[in-house]
Amino acid sequence: MDTDRIDVVLSALADPIRRRIVERLGKGEATVTDLSAPFDVSAPAISRHLGVLERAGLITRERHGTWRTCRLRPEAVDELGTWLGGLQPAWDRRFDSLEAVLAAQRDHTRVVGASSATPTPAITTDSQEQS
């Protein structure tokens, strides 16, 4: 997946309504009416959201008589998953490095804590010395 395409797809998914539409279409095709039902936005707004998703290549829209149905393009989602999966080794290395730093800090704290735990001499008061 090239960088420009990634930018378009991620930009399309940046909106929570569009993400929910994609999630819904992951369960199967739906009409525009079905997709707009859970949202308190106008039909033209839903249509614009669907247009963004379609231009990003995430969905397809088809006309069946008076109905318009939408379908998720699984290959587009797979491409995005592949791209994100390619980032995982670098993140794994970073998290491993962070874990090593935190472990070293914990070990250092234990060593310093143990060495500073030397017993302190008892302090006596004048009244204790007199008895």
BELFENBEL-V638414 format. One record per pair of residues at least 12 apart in sequence whose C-alpha atoms are under 7 Angstrom apart, sorted by the first residue. I is the first residue (numbers start at 1). GAP is how many residues later the second one is. D is the distance in whole Angstrom. If there is no record, write none. Layout:
i=I gap=GAP d=D
i=I gap=GAP d=D
//
This chain:
i=1 gap=78 d=6
i=1 gap=82 d=7
i=8 gap=48 d=6
i=9 gap=47 d=5
i=12 gap=40 d=6
i=12 gap=41 d=6
i=12 gap=44 d=7
i=18 gap=31 d=6
i=21 gap=14 d=6
i=22 gap=50 d=7
i=25 gap=46 d=6
i=25 gap=47 d=5
i=26 gap=46 d=6
i=28 gap=43 d=7
i=29 gap=40 d=7
i=29 gap=41 d=6
i=29 gap=42 d=5
i=30 gap=39 d=5
i=30 gap=40 d=5
i=30 gap=41 d=7
i=31 gap=36 d=7
i=31 gap=37 d=6
i=31 gap=38 d=4
i=31 gap=39 d=6
i=32 gap=36 d=6
i=32 gap=37 d=6
i=32 gap=38 d=7
i=57 gap=19 d=6
i=58 gap=14 d=6
i=58 gap=15 d=5
i=58 gap=18 d=6
i=58 gap=19 d=7
i=59 gap=12 d=5
i=59 gap=13 d=4
i=59 gap=14 d=5
i=60 gap=12 d=6
i=60 gap=13 d=7
//
